[in-house]
Amino acid sequence: MNNNLLFDFTVDKPAKTVTITRAFDAELSLVWDAFTTAELLDQWVAPKPFSAKTKYMNFTVGGKRLYAMVSPDGQERWALQEYKSITPKTNFKMFNVFCDKDGNPEQHGSDWDYNFSEQDGITTVYITVYNESFERMESLLEGFKLGFTSTLQNLDNLLADLAKK
């Protein structure tokens, strides 16, 4: 595993965006699958000790993913993602919002834009998250950064395991 991979987390408060750039020691197709396949997403998107479970996922334009992060004592926090555009192996965009277990959304969500590129077996993912509410973004920022950083480490471990197979 390469421990010198790029990681950048930048907050632009006036633009209400968070930009995350992260490199992975894996081929593009494997990283793409890890971000777009329910079976793989459930193995890395929840920061430990939480786990993730997908109720349903339809990775097509207009399709949705309903999933929960589950605490060790069984409490569930649900989120709904709607895919806005998909360019295979290069980019996808989605709207993400917290919701109830039936997918009924809360008031505010965020737009996510994922871009993927590979050079010499290193895949870099560029993620921009736009929040319509500056106050919402600020209230979630510290926990989001810690949780997201932890999940990316989970993904590093998963990619290393998958590469061995």
Secondary structure, DSSP 8 states (H G I E B T S, - for coil): --S---EEEEEETTTTEEEEEEEESS-HHHHHHHHH-HHHHTTTSS-TT-EEEEEEE--STT-EEEEEEE-TTS-EEEEEEEEEEEETTTEEEEEEEEE-TT--EEEEEEEEEEEEEEETTEEEEEEEEEES-HHHHHHHHHHHHHHHHHHHHHHHHHHHHHHH-
